[in-house]
């Protein structure tokens, strides 16, 4: 019996291993519960092996057999992939910055620093490229998910033919997890209605702890464990996600280590820092303030960073500092005393957030060390998913939601009202763009700008004890975030799959940089020789040390005007030889017309190859573009029970339209109060609620003003019908299709009625044109996270009346033929 068992087991195992079986590693007795095997990895999941035991009529005469457990190759390392947010090359101390980042320093000291790592210039796109190993347009993320449009390169859907690194490693025996920001769920698939195949757990990550979307309030985040919303901050004053996330990651690592110590882990760690809102704890604000790093202004800061970079060797000694953009950013010596005071406060809070974020990352790295596993862990720590953000505008802002609604130059006297609470839960803050320019030293421009290195150059450090033989070294080879997946696979000895779930996989488009781990390859030419860049029509092409870039015509805060209708051709070109001009300072296009022509053609070929076409230079207009969410095509929404947590992308949108909200309620004896409906929160949105028994409708105009309609009388016990009706005076978002903003943010008149009687009517001179606070949700019966008006109530403020029915009806403007003709003529005149 036993010889036959072994023979059948071996035959079954051979079929299981598929092609290339000689390279497989098998442990234990085949068919036993302890047997393990590696797989070829060409097909995922690996096909189940045939049963290798013996089955007779009864168990005593039969032989059991277990399929071997799949494990990675014996030398495969744990992988800790870390990336921060909105942080340029000159932010961390590791790359010459003045902000202390000892965790990044630690990785660099134990491994290598990379001085030519690149992103895509924006959040979602970089992250899609990072986890798939494909260019961002190939992976459907030409822009962030909230701006997706109906083209393959821009639909915010990672195709089934592009399995993520999480999925590949999971099916090869890794424990996979994702902590922090997930900006790769389509905005129209972020609700509990799913589907969840584009969430981390649907893309190969077995555990997720983080937030979905571009940013979140770090004090009261829109937080999920897998797909369930959680509120760990409730009842814990001072709780902050930056620490809470590190705590959860450390707990996860310890649980995995105690439960399955031999199972390697892949942990993707992507905190919200330093994306706005900048929310550090007071302890870190005090630490940074005491250092007086910024008292002499942003230009002096830039000079210090530049000098530090040369001392560290992370820029060439002949590198030049790009000129200060006096045409768009006021020099420090021209600022007023109040501006100086405000700007220093803004940047100290930003710096505190950067240092705090790095500190908590250091705790996670130390936890791996405390387990005794750091010696077999590949750590890849990328500083930023794009250059430092300038979305606060030249003056900064206490509320990022204001920027997304076109308010990008809030007066300093208005901002000074938030000075004492800057960085607390009372602000959704961002700093002056002048600091952002300084933090991208030695380069020009910032986040959103794909054509210039300030938007795409990131500092990266990599450590892997025993495999990097030039500890503390610097690597100048060109690299891009698409190179990370093939590097991890090469380090783990795992092949990229050819088929996943029966679907043929698109080729990995990145190039492994594992060859740079060897000292002998410290200065060899980069194996990644060609790379396109594109964001919002701004674009560039890199090839063998040359970069051809479009001239920047729009600062990131200038997002609300007509867009360039022909961004492929209606551009000016700049040419740089980065082998001699590291900082992209000297434009030599005029002297090299042939090279310009050559590289223009290369860009066009790459654009066709990787789904970059059609180019679209619009920014804000894409925020309100129609998408296939669960509200698409609907004009009436009915709710009969309390419900919270419906994200903005999957809820009825009351912007740029007429609407009627009807609440049928029953007030009990003794009266009632509480939220009937709210969407958004402290930094922008609306609420319908009972306050001291009286009905109230409030529009929160990005925390600068609140417009209220209120009934004069307390509602008596019994049934009532409350109606808020709004008539919008504008053509609506349809004008954006004609490169025209005239239809959005227009006035309108709201009327509040109680039981058929009008009790209040007011006209809004301006309405919000683009978004509510997008890390808050559409809630019925109570209010999650922050309140629409803290002076009226504190969340959750549950409704104590009985909700019989809530109806939302939309009457969206429809452009007439005459409207379309007029808009088309206007657009042609602009062209």
Helices and strands as residue ranges (DSSP letters): H 2-17, G 21-23, E 26-27, E 36-37, E 43-44, G 59-61, E 69-70, E 78-83, G 93-95, H 102-110, E 112-118, H 123-132, G 145-147, H 165-171, E 175-182, G 187-189, G 200-202, E 207-212, E 223-225, E 228-230, H 241-259, E 265-270, H 282-289, H 298-312, G 332-334, H 337-370, G 374-376, E 377-383, H 400-403, H 412-415, G 416-421, H 433-439, H 453-456, E 457-463, E 473-475, E 479-480, H 483-492, E 499-500, E 503-504, G 514-517, G 519-521, E 530-535, E 538-543, E 546-550, E 573-577, H 593-609, G 620-624, E 636-639, E 643-647, G 648-650, E 658-667, E 674-681, E 684-691, E 694-701, E 705-710, E 718-728, G 733-738, E 748-754, E 757-764, E 777-780, E 802-811, H 817-830
